[in-house]
């Protein structure tokens, strides 16, 4: 689900909580060692996201926020904030080229460039994958 999160909307907030859960509490954030990613540079995306990114001439960047049942990939376009909402059971992360990760959900995807010297980003992606492995349902009936 790709949504505009610029303005405060209670219905959108309910949908986000339903899809990916409430934000972690401060104690849970400390236990996880942080839930937000550093700034990530976008090098490719699906058609819908690319059409939004083409509207702005600035450097294409995004960030990822970990939630109990998924992740939020946020990016800004023309002073508006957009979120790609990805539940854990639909999240797929591929490491394509040596310096690229691709985050997939159904027909949406975002490719991010990561230099080999950026160990913080590599560790954050591993944290997401480990969290997904630990918290994903094991049976189809659990979904």
C-alpha positions as CSV (number, residue, x, y, z in Angstrom):
1,X,0.0,0.0,0.0
2,X,1.5,3.3,-1.1
3,X,0.0,6.2,0.9
4,X,0.5,10.0,1.3
5,X,1.3,10.6,4.9
6,X,1.8,14.4,4.8
7,X,-1.3,15.3,6.7
8,X,-2.6,13.8,9.9
9,X,-5.4,11.4,9.1
10,X,-7.0,9.1,11.7
11,X,-8.3,6.6,9.2
12,X,-4.8,6.3,7.7
13,X,-3.3,5.8,11.1
14,X,-5.8,3.0,11.8
15,X,-4.8,1.3,8.5
16,X,-1.1,1.6,9.3
17,X,-1.7,0.1,12.8
18,X,-3.7,-2.7,11.2
19,X,-1.1,-3.5,8.5
20,X,2.2,-3.1,10.4
21,X,1.3,-2.5,14.1
22,X,1.8,0.3,16.5
23,X,5.3,1.9,16.8
24,X,7.6,0.3,19.2
25,X,7.8,1.7,22.7
26,X,11.0,3.4,23.9
27,X,12.2,0.4,25.9
28,X,11.6,-1.9,22.9
29,X,13.5,0.5,20.6
30,X,16.5,0.4,23.0
31,X,16.3,-3.5,23.2
32,X,16.3,-3.7,19.4
33,X,19.2,-1.3,19.1
34,X,17.2,1.2,17.1
35,X,14.4,0.8,14.6
36,X,15.2,3.5,11.9
37,X,17.6,3.2,9.0
38,X,20.2,5.7,7.9
39,X,19.5,7.7,4.7
40,X,19.3,5.3,1.8
41,X,19.8,6.4,-1.9
42,X,17.2,5.2,-4.3
43,X,18.5,4.0,-7.7
44,X,15.4,2.3,-9.1
45,X,11.8,1.7,-8.3
46,X,8.5,0.4,-9.6
47,X,6.4,2.5,-12.0
48,X,4.1,4.1,-9.4
49,X,6.9,5.1,-7.1
50,X,9.1,6.3,-10.0
51,X,6.3,8.5,-11.3
52,X,6.2,10.2,-7.9
53,X,10.0,10.5,-7.7
54,X,10.1,12.1,-11.2
55,X,8.1,15.1,-9.9
56,X,11.0,16.2,-7.8
57,X,14.5,17.3,-8.9
58,X,16.2,16.6,-5.5
59,X,18.4,13.6,-4.7
60,X,16.2,10.5,-4.3
61,X,16.5,9.2,-0.7
62,X,14.3,7.1,1.6
63,X,14.4,5.6,5.1
64,X,13.0,2.5,6.7
65,X,11.2,2.2,10.0
66,X,10.7,-1.2,11.6
67,X,7.3,-1.9,13.1
68,X,6.1,-5.0,15.0
69,X,4.3,-6.5,12.0
70,X,6.2,-4.9,9.1
71,X,8.2,-2.0,7.8
72,X,7.5,1.5,6.5
73,X,9.6,2.8,3.6
74,X,9.3,6.6,3.6
75,X,10.4,9.1,1.0
76,X,9.6,12.7,0.2
77,X,8.4,14.3,-3.0
78,X,7.8,18.0,-3.4
79,X,7.4,18.6,0.3
80,X,5.0,15.7,0.7
81,X,5.8,12.4,2.5
82,X,4.9,9.1,1.1
83,X,5.0,5.7,2.8
84,X,5.3,2.2,1.3
85,X,3.6,0.0,3.9
86,X,5.0,-3.6,3.8
87,X,3.7,-6.3,6.2
88,X,6.3,-8.9,7.2
89,X,4.6,-11.7,5.3
90,X,4.8,-9.7,2.0
91,X,8.3,-8.4,2.5
92,X,11.1,-9.7,0.3
93,X,14.6,-8.3,0.2
94,X,17.1,-9.3,-2.5
95,X,20.7,-8.4,-2.8
96,X,21.1,-8.0,-6.5
97,X,24.4,-6.4,-7.5
98,X,27.2,-6.1,-5.0
99,X,26.1,-2.6,-3.9
100,X,22.3,-2.9,-4.3
101,X,19.4,-4.1,-2.2
102,X,15.9,-4.4,-3.6
103,X,12.9,-4.3,-1.3
104,X,9.7,-5.9,-2.8
105,X,6.1,-6.0,-1.9
106,X,3.7,-7.4,-4.5
107,X,4.1,-5.1,-7.6
108,X,6.0,-2.3,-5.7
109,X,9.8,-2.3,-5.3
110,X,12.5,0.1,-4.4
111,X,16.2,-0.5,-5.2
112,X,18.7,1.2,-2.8
113,X,22.4,1.7,-3.3
114,X,24.7,0.7,-0.4
115,X,28.4,1.0,-0.5
116,X,30.5,-1.8,0.9
117,X,31.9,0.6,3.5
118,X,28.4,1.5,4.9
119,X,28.3,-1.3,7.5
120,X,25.5,0.4,9.4
121,X,23.1,-0.1,6.5
122,X,24.2,-3.7,6.0
123,X,23.6,-4.4,9.7
124,X,20.2,-2.7,9.5
125,X,19.1,-4.9,6.6
126,X,20.3,-8.0,8.5
127,X,18.3,-6.8,11.5
128,X,15.1,-6.6,9.4
129,X,15.7,-10.0,8.0
130,X,16.4,-11.5,11.4
131,X,13.3,-9.8,12.9
132,X,11.2,-11.2,10.0
133,X,12.6,-14.7,10.5
134,X,11.9,-14.6,14.3
135,X,8.4,-13.0,14.1
136,X,6.8,-14.4,10.9
137,X,4.1,-17.0,11.3
138,X,5.1,-20.5,10.6
139,X,1.8,-21.8,9.2
140,X,-0.5,-20.3,6.6
141,X,-3.3,-20.5,9.1
142,X,-1.5,-18.0,11.4
143,X,-1.8,-15.3,8.8
